[in-house]
């Protein structure tokens, strides 16, 4: 049975957070030599390397598991302290979440506001197809993700389906799609993309064309500005139904009335129960009732 000492785990977590042994030593008020000794002892205990000694350091899968363990200990310790001796106002436990930009913009933030007095929130914005990287690395306690299969040490439950529709302004549709949403028109019409990780527009293009299309692209990596760019006629793009409902009627129209993409969302969190994490999970689950089933 592998036994990892809490100070070894917290040391590795500090190295992962700071990026170097020296910076971790300063954070923990230890010498770099003491940090190195703890890491060597940890690697002996787990029987494999826990990090790659580059700048900044990179965790191995074993190292990611140890860092998750360290973060879980920190969360559980805070929960125990709160039960034994409630902390004064302003020292609520901190929960780190990964939320995709569209969920944050349309439905998740009001839910998190409901628990803001009980927990301190750190919200990391990441694409729903990449959010689990931060949970796997131990950076975040939970995530809204498009992946149903739980990562090691986590539980997963479905939240609902977020539906996206291709949309543009009426003037843009008249100019670029006078004969409807044809393959030729899609290959030429400018498209708005959130960032390099956003593949929703390409997924729609693959459904509508037999060959690969490379239309002109505008990258707008902010949710409000992404919708605004479509409203201003920069191009067409995939907008959540929930966001379309918030726009002034007539300013943006669907490219094709029945066209859509569905993205199932899931809540993945560490496999532990604390008062703070349970409150956040309950708030997210309740707010997700607005999603399609």
C-alpha positions in Angstrom: 0.0 0.0 0.0 1.4 3.4 -1.0 1.6 5.9 1.9 2.0 9.6 1.0 2.8 12.0 3.8 0.6 15.1 3.9 3.7 17.4 3.9 5.1 15.6 0.8 1.8 16.1 -1.0 1.5 19.7 -0.1 5.1 20.3 -1.2 4.4 18.9 -4.6 1.3 21.0 -4.8 3.3 24.1 -4.0 5.9 23.2 -6.7 3.1 22.7 -9.3 1.5 26.0 -8.4 4.8 28.0 -8.4 6.5 26.2 -11.3 10.0 25.8 -9.7 11.6 24.2 -6.6 13.1 27.6 -5.6 9.7 29.4 -5.7 8.1 26.6 -3.8 10.8 26.8 -1.2 10.1 30.5 -0.7 6.4 29.9 -0.4 6.8 27.2 2.2 9.7 28.9 4.0 12.0 26.0 3.4 15.4 25.5 1.7 15.5 24.2 -1.9 17.4 21.3 -0.5 14.6 20.4 1.8 12.1 20.6 -1.1 14.2 18.3 -3.2 14.5 15.8 -0.3 10.7 15.7 0.1 10.2 15.1 -3.6 12.7 12.3 -3.6 11.1 10.7 -0.6 7.7 11.1 -2.3 9.0 9.4 -5.5 10.4 6.5 -3.4 7.0 6.2 -1.7 5.0 6.0 -4.9 7.6 4.1 -6.8 7.7 6.4 -9.9 8.5 10.0 -10.9 5.9 12.6 -9.9 7.2 15.4 -12.0 9.4 16.3 -15.0 12.2 18.6 -14.0 11.7 21.3 -16.7 10.8 25.0 -16.3 8.1 25.2 -15.3 7.9 21.7 -13.9 5.4 19.3 -15.4 3.5 16.8 -13.3 3.4 13.1 -14.3 0.1 11.2 -14.0 1.3 10.0 -10.6 2.1 13.6 -9.6 -1.4 14.8 -10.7 -2.9 12.2 -8.4 -0.7 13.4 -5.5 -1.6 17.0 -6.1 -5.4 16.1 -6.1 -4.8 14.3 -2.8 -3.1 17.5 -1.4 -6.0 19.7 -2.5 -8.6 17.3 -1.1 -6.8 17.2 2.2 -6.8 21.0 2.2 -10.5 21.1 1.5 -11.4 18.5 4.1 -9.2 20.2 6.7 -11.0 23.4 6.1 -14.4 21.7 6.4 -13.4 20.0 9.7 -12.2 23.3 11.1 -15.5 24.9 10.2 -17.4 22.2 11.9 -15.3 22.2 15.1 -14.8 26.0 15.4 -16.7 28.1 12.8 -14.5 30.7 11.3 -15.4 34.4 11.4 -17.0 36.1 8.4 -14.7 36.5 5.5 -12.8 33.2 5.9 -15.2 30.9 4.1 -13.6 27.9 2.3 -12.4 28.4 -1.2 -13.7 26.4 -4.1 -12.1 26.4 -7.5 -14.4 25.6 -10.5 -13.9 25.3 -14.2 -16.9 26.7 -16.2 -17.2 27.1 -19.9 -17.8 30.7 -21.1 -21.3 30.1 -22.5 -22.6 28.5 -19.3 -21.0 31.2 -17.2 -22.7 33.9 -19.4 -26.1 32.4 -19.6 -27.1 30.3 -16.5 -24.3 29.3 -14.2 -23.2 32.6 -12.7 -26.6 33.4 -11.0 -26.5 30.0 -9.4 -23.0 30.6 -8.0 -24.1 34.0 -6.6 -26.5 32.1 -4.4 -23.6 30.4 -2.5 -21.2 33.4 -2.5 -21.7 34.1 1.2 -20.9 30.5 2.2 -17.8 29.9 0.0 -15.1 31.9 -1.7 -15.1 31.1 -5.4 -12.3 31.0 -7.9 -13.9 30.5 -11.4 -11.6 29.4 -14.2 -13.0 29.8 -17.7 -12.2 27.0 -20.1 -13.8 25.3 -23.1 -16.1 22.5 -22.0 -14.0 20.0 -24.0 -10.8 20.9 -22.1 -12.0 21.8 -18.6 -11.1 18.4 -17.1 -7.4 19.0 -17.6 -7.5 21.4 -14.7 -9.5 19.0 -12.5 -7.1 16.1 -13.4 -4.1 18.3 -12.5 -5.6 19.1 -9.1 -6.0 22.8 -9.9 -9.8 22.8 -9.6 -12.3 20.9 -7.4 -15.0 20.6 -10.0 -15.9 21.4 -13.6 -18.8 21.8 -16.0 -17.6 19.6 -18.9 -18.8 17.9 -22.1 -17.1 14.6 -20.9 -19.3 12.1 -19.2 -16.6 9.6 -18.2 -15.2 10.6 -14.8 -11.5 11.3 -14.4 -9.7 9.3 -11.7 -10.9 10.4 -8.2 -14.0 12.1 -9.5 -17.7 11.6 -9.8 -19.8 12.6 -12.9 -23.5 13.4 -13.3 -25.4 14.8 -16.3 -26.6 18.4 -16.1 -28.5 18.7 -19.4 -28.0 19.7 -23.0 -26.9 23.1 -24.2 -28.3 23.7 -27.7 -26.4 25.9 -30.2 -27.8 27.4 -33.4 -25.9 29.0 -36.3 -26.9 32.6 -36.5 -26.2 35.9 -38.2 -27.8 39.2 -39.0 -30.6 39.4 -41.6 -28.3 41.6 -43.8 -25.5 39.1 -43.5 -27.8 36.3 -44.5 -29.1 38.3 -47.5 -25.6 39.0 -48.7 -23.9 35.6 -48.2 -26.7 33.1 -48.3 -29.1 34.5 -51.0 -29.8 30.9 -52.2 -29.9 29.3 -48.7 -27.3 27.6 -46.6 -25.4 25.9 -49.5 -22.0 24.3 -49.3 -20.5 26.9 -51.6 -22.0 29.7 -49.5 -20.6 28.2 -46.3 -17.1 27.9 -47.8 -17.1 31.7 -48.6 -19.1 33.3 -45.8 -17.0 34.8 -42.9 -17.4 32.9 -39.6 -16.9 34.1 -36.0 -14.9 31.7 -33.7 -14.4 32.1 -30.0 -10.8 30.8 -29.9 -8.6 28.0 -31.3 -10.3 25.5 -29.0 -13.8 26.4 -30.3 -14.8 23.7 -32.8 -18.6 24.3 -32.9 -18.6 26.2 -36.1 -16.4 23.5 -37.8 -18.7 20.8 -36.5 -21.6 22.5 -38.2 -19.6 22.9 -41.4 -18.7 19.2 -41.4 -22.4 18.4 -41.1 -23.4 20.6 -44.1 -20.5 20.0 -46.5 -18.9 16.9 -47.9 -15.5 18.6 -48.3 -13.5 20.6 -45.8 -14.3 24.3 -45.8 -11.9 27.1 -44.8 -14.0 30.3 -44.8 -12.5 33.6 -43.5 -12.4 33.6 -39.6 -12.7 36.2 -37.0 -11.5 35.2 -33.5 -13.4 36.9 -30.7 -12.5 35.3 -27.3 -15.2 36.8 -25.0 -18.7 35.6 -24.8 -20.5 39.0 -24.8 -18.2 40.3 -27.6 -18.6 37.1 -29.6 -22.4 37.7 -29.7 -21.9 41.4 -30.4 -19.5 40.6 -33.3 -22.3 38.5 -34.9 -24.8 41.3 -34.3 -22.4 43.7 -36.0 -22.2 41.5 -39.1 -18.6 40.2 -38.8 -19.8 36.7 -39.6 -22.0 33.9 -38.6 -21.4 31.8 -35.5 -22.9 29.2 -33.2 -24.9 30.9 -30.4 -26.5 29.1 -27.4 -30.3 29.2 -27.5 -30.2 30.8 -24.1 -28.1 33.6 -25.4 -30.2 34.1 -28.5 -33.2 34.5 -26.3 -31.5 37.5 -24.5 -30.8 39.4 -27.8 -33.1 42.0 -29.2 -35.6 40.3 -31.5 -34.7 40.6 -35.2 -31.1 41.6 -34.7 -29.9 38.0 -35.2 -31.6 35.2 -37.1 -30.9 31.5 -37.5 -29.1 30.5 -40.6 -31.4 27.6 -41.0 -34.5 27.3 -38.8 -34.0 23.7 -37.8 -30.2 23.6 -37.7 -28.6 23.1 -34.3 -25.8 21.3 -32.4 -26.4 19.8 -29.0 -23.7 19.7 -26.4 -24.4 17.5 -23.3 -22.9 19.0 -20.1 -21.8 17.1 -17.0 -20.8 18.1 -13.5 -17.6 16.4 -12.5 -16.2 16.9 -9.0 -13.7 15.3 -6.6 -15.1 12.2 -5.0 -15.5 13.7 -1.5 -18.2 15.4 0.4 -17.7 18.7 2.1 -20.2 21.4 3.1 -18.7 23.9 0.7 -18.5 21.6 -2.3 -21.9 20.2 -1.7 -23.5 23.7 -1.7 -21.8 24.6 -5.0 -22.9 21.3 -6.6 -26.5 21.7 -5.5 -26.6 25.3 -6.8 -25.3 24.2 -10.2 -27.6 21.3 -10.4 -30.6 23.4 -9.6 -29.7 26.1 -12.2 -29.1 23.5 -14.9 -32.9 22.9 -15.0 -32.9 25.5 -17.8 -31.0 23.2 -20.0 -32.6 20.8 -22.4 -33.1 17.2 -21.3 
